[in-house]
Amino acid sequence: MRFTNISTISSHPDEETIAPASPLEMLLGCHARIRHFVQLSRTLAGAEGAAPLEVAEAATAIFRYFSYALPLHQADESDTLFPRLQNALPQGGLVREAADAMIEQHKAIDELVAELLSICTSLTHHPESLPSLERRFEYVTCALEQVFAAHLRLEETVIFPALSDLLTPAQMDEMAREINQRRRPKLTIHFPQ
């Protein structure tokens, strides 16, 4: 397969930004970006004949998303959503099992993302190495695609639809504040001495 232009797919925003007020909208927005960057990874893995600059730029965008933005989303789920679900749900039940599985799946995702980041680092510095990394890259991307498909489907079909019944409007507002705060840049001021 001959690749023509990687920049058309990599033009999507590659960082999480302060999102709309609803935590559900924020989480679903993150899911859209996850799907985008998994697709970009798939496109780059098969980008035979792509210009080295395009390869390096796409690899950098993938690296930036999965090393910076994805951990923010996982913290949204692990530190903001999951504790509230634990408090709202009794042991057992479909939503509780789905919430537990959501957290467990992060471990498999993290292992695959670590491998993806390694590949992207290599491609950022040596884009000409894409042909030698293609097989490994395709394997990791395919595995990540499968894990994310199950993970996102679980959240979107079981957990997210239950939020409005399980959490109060005040809890939802509190979640939105936490998610937004997580994305605010940490400002450090150094005063001369």
JOMO-V210695 format. One record per helix or strand of 3 or more residues. SS is the DSSP state (H for helix, E for strand). FROM is the first residue (numbers start at 0). TO is the last residue. If there is no record, write none. Layout:
SS;FROM;TO, SS;FROM;TO
//
This chain:
H;22;44, H;51;87, H;93;124, H;126;165, H;168;182
//
